[in-house]
Amino acid sequence: MKKIFIIIGLLTGFIVLTEDATAQKTAKESRREEKKKRANAITKQEEEGVLNYVKENAFGLQLRTNGYGLFYEIGRMRSPRFTNIYSLELTEIQDPKEEKVSSGTGFLLGNSYKFGKINNFYAAKLGFGQQYIFGQKGNKNGIAVIGSFQGGFSMGFLKPYYLQIVDNGANREIKYTPEDSELFLDYSSIQGSAGFTKGWSEVKLKPGAYAKTALRFDFGGYNESITAVELGMSVEGYADKIEMMALKSSHSLFFQAHFAMVFGGRK
C-alpha cells in the first residue's frame, strides 16, 4: 500500500512539473511571438515610410538672412504625429550693412576688417516646442514633411570689435569709444581686424526670448536616420538695444529666415 502512495506521489509531481515546464515554454513562445509581431510591424511601417520611434537626436547647421548658427535637438515622441522637442541653439547676428574691407592697396592686401562694426553679437538659446508630422514618407525612399514650433530663453553676448590701427607711427588695438571714434573710422589709420579672440573679457550679457517655426523635409532612406533640409523663420527680442554698427540706429528686435541641413538618428 505504501508503495502505491509513493508511486502516486511521484506521478503527481511529475505531472505538475511537466505542466509547469509546458506553461513556461508556452509563455516564452508567446513573448517571442509578440516580439516577432512587433518587429514585423515596425519593418512593415519602415517599408511604408512611416516614422516610428521613441526618441530622436538631431544636429543642424543653418544659414540665416542675418548670420549663421547651429543647433542640437532632443525629441520624445508623444503620439504617431506629435513629438516634444528640447533644443540648444548658438547663433551670430550680423548687421545687413556689414561689409569686409581690405586694409591693403594694389597687390599688398592686408588683414581684412568690417568698417564701422563696433560689436559682435552672439546668442545662446534654450527652447521647448513640438514637431508635427504633416506627411509620412509613403515608402522608405519618400520624403516626410514635418512642421515645428518652439520658443524659449535667449542669452545674448555683446563683444567689442577691435581694430589694429596706426596712431602717430605706433601700432595700437582699439575698440569704438568717444575718445577713439575718429581713429576707429579713419580708413588711412586702419591696418585690419585685431582678431576673433580680442574682447571676450569685456562681453556684456543681453537677456531675451525667441520664437521659431520651420518646415523640415526628411529624405533619409531609413527610419532610424535623419537627413533633412529645413526652411524656417524666427524672431528674437532683447531687453536692451543691440549696438553693432557705428553711426547707425540700433535694434532690440530681430526677424530672420533660415535654411538648415539637419542630421541625426532615431531609436
C-alpha positions as CSV (number, residue, x, y, z in Angstrom):
1,M,0.0,0.0,0.0
2,K,2.8,2.4,0.9
3,K,4.5,1.7,-2.5
4,I,1.2,2.6,-4.2
5,F,1.1,6.0,-2.4
6,I,4.8,6.7,-3.3
7,I,4.1,5.9,-6.9
8,I,1.0,8.1,-7.0
9,G,3.0,10.9,-5.4
10,L,5.8,10.6,-7.9
11,L,3.4,10.6,-10.8
12,T,1.6,13.6,-9.4
13,G,4.9,15.5,-9.0
14,F,6.0,14.6,-12.5
15,I,2.7,15.8,-14.0
16,V,2.9,19.1,-12.1
17,L,6.5,19.6,-13.2
18,T,5.6,18.8,-16.8
19,E,2.6,21.2,-16.7
20,D,4.9,24.0,-15.3
21,A,7.5,23.4,-17.9
22,T,4.9,23.4,-20.6
23,A,3.4,26.6,-19.2
24,Q,6.8,28.3,-19.1
25,K,7.6,27.1,-22.6
26,T,4.2,28.5,-23.8
27,A,4.8,31.8,-22.1
28,K,8.3,32.1,-23.7
29,E,6.9,31.2,-27.1
30,S,4.1,33.8,-26.6
31,R,6.7,36.5,-25.7
32,R,8.8,35.6,-28.7
33,E,5.8,35.7,-30.9
34,E,4.8,39.1,-29.6
35,K,8.3,40.4,-30.2
36,K,8.3,38.9,-33.7
37,K,4.9,40.6,-34.5
38,R,6.2,44.0,-33.2
39,A,9.4,43.6,-35.3
40,N,7.4,42.7,-38.4
41,A,5.0,45.7,-37.8
42,I,8.0,48.1,-37.5
43,T,9.6,46.6,-40.6
44,K,6.3,47.0,-42.5
45,Q,6.0,50.6,-41.3
46,E,9.5,51.3,-42.4
47,E,8.8,49.8,-45.8
48,E,5.7,52.0,-46.0
49,G,7.7,55.1,-44.9
50,V,6.1,55.6,-41.5
51,L,8.3,57.3,-38.9
52,N,8.1,55.2,-35.8
53,Y,10.4,55.9,-32.9
54,V,10.6,56.7,-29.1
55,K,13.3,59.4,-29.2
56,E,15.5,61.3,-31.7
57,N,18.6,63.4,-31.7
58,A,19.3,65.9,-34.4
59,F,22.1,68.3,-35.2
60,G,21.7,71.2,-37.7
61,L,23.9,73.8,-39.5
62,Q,21.9,76.9,-40.5
63,L,22.4,79.9,-42.8
64,R,20.3,82.9,-41.7
65,T,19.4,86.1,-43.5
66,N,21.3,88.0,-40.9
67,G,24.1,85.5,-39.9
68,Y,24.6,81.8,-39.2
69,G,24.2,79.3,-36.5
70,L,24.0,75.7,-35.3
71,F,21.6,73.7,-33.1
72,Y,21.1,70.4,-31.3
73,E,17.6,68.9,-30.6
74,I,16.3,66.1,-28.5
75,G,12.9,64.7,-29.3
76,R,10.4,62.5,-27.5
77,M,7.5,61.1,-29.5
78,R,4.2,61.5,-27.7
79,S,1.8,60.2,-30.4
80,P,2.1,59.0,-34.0
81,R,2.3,62.6,-35.2
82,F,3.4,64.8,-32.3
83,T,6.9,65.0,-30.8
84,N,8.1,67.2,-27.9
85,I,11.5,68.8,-28.7
86,Y,14.1,70.4,-26.5
87,S,16.8,72.5,-28.2
88,L,20.0,74.3,-27.8
89,E,21.0,76.8,-30.4
90,L,24.0,79.0,-31.0
91,T,23.9,81.9,-33.5
92,E,25.6,85.1,-34.6
93,I,23.5,88.0,-35.7
94,Q,25.2,90.4,-38.2
95,D,24.0,93.7,-39.5
96,P,22.9,93.7,-43.2
97,K,25.3,96.7,-43.8
98,E,28.4,94.8,-42.7
99,E,31.0,94.5,-45.4
100,K,34.5,93.2,-45.4
101,V,37.2,95.7,-46.4
102,S,40.9,95.0,-47.1
103,S,43.4,97.4,-45.4
104,G,45.9,97.0,-48.3
105,T,46.1,98.5,-51.7
106,G,47.1,97.0,-55.1
107,F,48.9,93.7,-54.6
108,L,49.7,94.4,-50.9
109,L,46.4,93.2,-49.4
110,G,46.4,93.4,-45.6
111,N,44.2,92.0,-42.9
112,S,40.5,92.3,-43.7
113,Y,38.1,94.0,-41.4
114,K,34.5,95.3,-41.3
115,F,34.4,99.0,-41.5
116,G,32.1,100.7,-38.9
117,K,31.4,97.5,-37.0
118,I,31.7,98.1,-33.2
119,N,30.4,94.9,-31.7
120,N,29.9,91.2,-32.4
121,F,26.6,89.8,-31.2
122,Y,26.2,86.1,-30.4
123,A,23.2,84.3,-28.8
124,A,22.7,81.0,-27.0
125,K,19.1,79.8,-26.9
126,L,17.4,77.1,-24.8
127,G,13.9,76.2,-26.1
128,F,11.0,73.8,-26.0
129,G,8.5,73.1,-28.7
130,Q,6.7,70.5,-30.7
131,Q,7.0,68.8,-34.1
132,Y,4.0,67.6,-36.1
133,I,4.3,65.1,-39.0
134,F,2.1,66.5,-41.8
135,G,3.0,63.8,-44.2
136,Q,4.7,60.4,-43.9
137,K,7.2,59.2,-46.5
138,G,4.8,56.9,-48.3
139,N,7.8,54.5,-48.8
140,K,11.3,54.2,-47.5
141,N,12.6,56.4,-50.4
142,G,10.0,59.1,-49.9
143,I,10.1,62.4,-48.1
144,A,8.4,63.1,-44.7
145,V,7.1,66.7,-44.2
146,I,7.5,67.8,-40.6
147,G,6.4,71.2,-39.1
148,S,7.7,72.6,-35.9
149,F,7.3,75.5,-33.5
150,Q,9.4,76.3,-30.5
151,G,10.3,79.2,-28.2
152,G,12.3,79.9,-25.1
153,F,15.1,81.9,-23.4
154,S,17.9,83.6,-25.3
155,M,21.1,85.0,-23.8
156,G,22.9,87.5,-25.9
157,F,26.7,88.1,-25.8
158,L,27.8,91.5,-27.0
159,K,31.6,91.5,-27.6
160,P,33.6,94.7,-28.6
161,Y,35.1,94.6,-32.1
162,Y,38.7,95.6,-32.0
163,L,40.8,97.1,-34.9
164,Q,44.5,97.3,-35.4
165,I,45.4,101.0,-36.2
166,V,48.5,103.2,-36.6
167,D,48.4,106.2,-34.4
168,N,51.4,108.7,-34.8
169,G,53.6,105.9,-36.1
170,A,52.7,103.4,-33.3
171,N,50.5,100.3,-33.7
172,R,47.6,100.0,-31.4
173,E,44.5,97.9,-30.9
174,I,41.4,99.9,-30.2
175,K,37.6,99.5,-29.9
176,Y,35.0,102.1,-30.6
177,T,34.9,104.8,-27.9
178,P,34.1,108.5,-27.9
179,E,37.8,109.2,-27.5
180,D,38.9,107.0,-30.4
181,S,35.9,107.3,-32.7
182,E,37.8,109.3,-35.3
183,L,40.7,106.8,-35.5
184,F,38.3,103.9,-35.5
185,L,36.6,105.3,-38.6
186,D,39.7,106.6,-40.4
187,Y,40.4,104.3,-43.4
188,S,44.0,105.6,-43.6
189,S,44.8,104.5,-40.0
190,I,43.2,101.1,-40.0
191,Q,45.5,98.1,-40.5
192,G,42.9,95.4,-40.1
193,S,40.9,93.4,-37.5
194,A,42.5,92.6,-34.2
195,G,41.1,89.0,-34.4
196,F,38.3,86.9,-33.0
197,T,39.9,86.3,-29.6
198,K,40.1,90.0,-28.7
199,G,37.4,91.5,-26.5
200,W,36.0,88.4,-24.8
201,S,36.9,89.7,-21.3
202,E,34.6,92.7,-22.0
203,V,31.5,90.8,-23.0
204,K,28.1,92.2,-21.9
205,L,25.1,89.9,-21.3
206,K,21.8,90.7,-23.0
207,P,18.9,88.5,-21.9
208,G,15.9,88.0,-24.2
209,A,13.5,85.5,-25.7
210,Y,12.8,83.9,-29.1
211,A,10.2,82.0,-31.1
212,K,10.9,79.9,-34.2
213,T,8.8,78.0,-36.7
214,A,10.0,75.7,-39.5
215,L,9.2,73.1,-42.1
216,R,11.6,70.1,-42.4
217,F,11.8,67.8,-45.3
218,D,13.3,64.4,-44.2
219,F,14.5,62.3,-47.1
220,G,16.6,59.8,-45.1
221,G,16.5,56.3,-46.5
222,Y,15.9,54.6,-43.1
223,N,13.6,55.2,-40.2
224,E,16.4,55.3,-37.7
225,S,18.4,58.1,-39.5
226,I,17.6,61.8,-40.1
227,T,18.8,63.5,-43.2
228,A,16.8,66.6,-43.9
229,V,16.6,70.2,-45.1
230,E,14.8,72.8,-43.1
231,L,13.2,76.2,-44.1
232,G,12.0,78.5,-41.3
233,M,11.8,81.9,-39.7
234,S,12.2,83.2,-36.3
235,V,12.0,86.3,-34.1
236,E,14.1,87.2,-31.1
237,G,13.9,90.2,-28.7
238,Y,16.2,91.6,-26.1
239,A,15.8,93.9,-23.1
240,D,18.3,96.4,-24.5
241,K,19.0,97.7,-27.9
242,I,21.9,95.9,-29.6
243,E,24.6,98.2,-31.0
244,M,26.5,96.6,-33.8
245,M,27.5,99.4,-36.2
246,A,28.7,103.0,-35.6
247,L,26.6,105.9,-36.9
248,K,23.6,103.6,-37.4
249,S,20.4,103.0,-35.4
250,S,20.3,100.0,-33.0
251,H,17.5,97.5,-32.6
252,S,16.3,95.2,-29.8
253,L,14.0,93.0,-32.1
254,F,15.3,90.8,-34.9
255,F,13.4,88.9,-37.6
256,Q,15.2,86.4,-39.8
257,A,14.6,83.4,-42.1
258,H,16.9,80.4,-42.3
259,F,17.9,77.4,-44.3
260,A,19.4,74.4,-42.4
261,M,20.9,71.0,-43.1
262,V,19.9,68.5,-40.4
263,F,21.4,65.2,-39.5
264,G,20.7,62.7,-36.7
265,G,19.2,59.4,-35.5
266,R,16.1,57.8,-34.0
267,K,15.5,55.0,-31.6
